[in-house]
Amino acid sequence: MTKRQSGVEARPFVYQGRTLSCKDVALDTLADKFGTPLYVYSGDQILERRAMFAQEFAGVEHTVCYAVKANSSLAILKLLAKSGTGFDIVSGGELARVMLADQKAVERVVFSGVGKQAEEMDLALNSGILMFNVESEAELELLAARAAALKKKARIALRVNPDVFAETHPYISTGLREHKFGIDIRIARKVYRRAAKHQWLEPVGVSVHIGSQIRSTEPFGAALARVVDLVKQLRKDGLNIRYVDAGGGLGIEYGTGNFDPAAKVHEYANALKKAMGGLDIHLLLEPGRFFVAQAGALLSRVLYTKVNGSKTFVITDAAMNDLIRPALYQAHHEIWPVTRSASKKTLVADVVGPVCESGDFFARDRELPTVKSGDLVALLDAGAYGMTQASNYNTRARAAEVLVRDGKVKLVRRRETLKEMLAQEVF
Ligand SMILES: *Cc1c(COP(=O)(O)O)cnc(C)c1O
């Protein structure tokens, strides 16, 4: 496993003797107790990442608004809310989660998304969120109408599309004019002017979000620089712009390369600070993946191995309905055996789930330490966009989730039952 050690500092999962552990908790004991597939999260690591942001942005007036869609577990939201974190939401459902996790965190919520509906706006207006990141003129009209009807002033930012290219998977790139997100930065000033005239709209910020899993920090700086120019123009127009929302998107290392998360946050903060150029503004940051991805692993048991012609398959009890990232984004996840064998034997296999789709794979032609039926494996870096994208495809119940913190284990979502899965149906 020496080759795989390089990225290890970035992950809370380490071998203690022969057994993969989350801090001091052996993963095989968790699988035995709670069954598989099982998501395991390190709460300590999530707070560590949060602390890195606090440290690097200490000199800047800012609020971290964790992107709930990366991992919306109530236990994780509560953990983050306790450390003063705000939230970036994309639906009324996510707002309800934040309110459950910590009612007081609502004042630190920003509401993004291209398709906000009237009821979602009403919920957000009534609960008093910090601001709406408005993504179109049509949305602005509806929001103005809802705000007027409820007699609640809506604080808004326009999410501008800066037309900046960010090197990432096309499905998670959002900052080009051809994408559905945001308002073309070239017409933003005009839209702000119109919004400012409305009695129930209060333009207070400018937002940008150029995509996800962005490894280079340069595009963040380029996008923010364009936003800063716009803020200056808007202030000249007499608008009281107090917030700049720099979005999320900071990437992690899913492979075996060296990755120092603290150094990455340092570089990211420097890029943003440089782009801000001393502008007096309250900065909002929306990290999602960076906080939770590496804190999580998906534990799964090997059901079978089989050989078809020249190919070997390892069939696990987890599937694409539990973790869709490989199928959806051709994403790489390291797959480590929970119990390391003394032998150095490896096999080259496709690691697949039981779902009836050829797209149901976790890895293709991957060299792995030899595993056999009954062995446990851990899919690493599965804490972001894993459980939140889980489904019941193939009528498979969704996984359970545990949170490990200070060496203590807590079941934070029990395994879904067959009965629960079928409860809404009428026939
Ligand atoms: C998804 C999303 C984020 C978080 O992205 P990450 O890549 O997980 O950091 C932040 N802001 C907005 C508007 C988003 O849609």
The ligand as an SDF file (V2000), in Angstrom:
LIG
                    3D

 15 15  0  0  0  0  0  0  0  0999 V2000
  -22.9330   23.2470   -5.2030 C   0  0  0  0  0  0  0  0  0  0  0  0
  -22.7240   24.6520   -4.8480 C   0  0  0  0  0  0  0  0  0  0  0  0
  -21.7400   25.0110   -3.9220 C   0  0  0  0  0  0  0  0  0  0  0  0
  -20.7710   24.0250   -3.3180 C   0  0  0  0  0  0  0  0  0  0  0  0
  -19.9060   23.5070   -4.2720 O   0  0  0  0  0  0  0  0  0  0  0  0
  -18.6820   22.5900   -3.7730 P   0  0  0  0  0  0  0  0  0  0  0  0
  -17.9950   22.2170   -5.0220 O   0  0  0  0  0  0  0  0  0  0  0  0
  -19.2770   21.4220   -3.0860 O   0  0  0  0  0  0  0  0  0  0  0  0
  -17.8500   23.4130   -2.8740 O   0  0  0  0  0  0  0  0  0  0  0  0
  -21.6430   26.3370   -3.5540 C   0  0  0  0  0  0  0  0  0  0  0  0
  -22.4630   27.2730   -4.0820 N   0  0  0  0  0  0  0  0  0  0  0  0
  -23.4170   26.9630   -4.9870 C   0  0  0  0  0  0  0  0  0  0  0  0
  -24.2800   28.0400   -5.5130 C   0  0  0  0  0  0  0  0  0  0  0  0
  -23.5780   25.6550   -5.4030 C   0  0  0  0  0  0  0  0  0  0  0  0
  -24.5060   25.3580   -6.3100 O   0  0  0  0  0  0  0  0  0  0  0  0
  1  2  1  0
  2  3  1  0
  2 14  2  0
  3  4  1  0
  3 10  2  0
  4  5  1  0
  5  6  1  0
  6  7  2  0
  6  8  1  0
  6  9  1  0
 10 11  1  0
 11 12  2  0
 12 13  1  0
 12 14  1  0
 14 15  1  0
M  END
$$$$
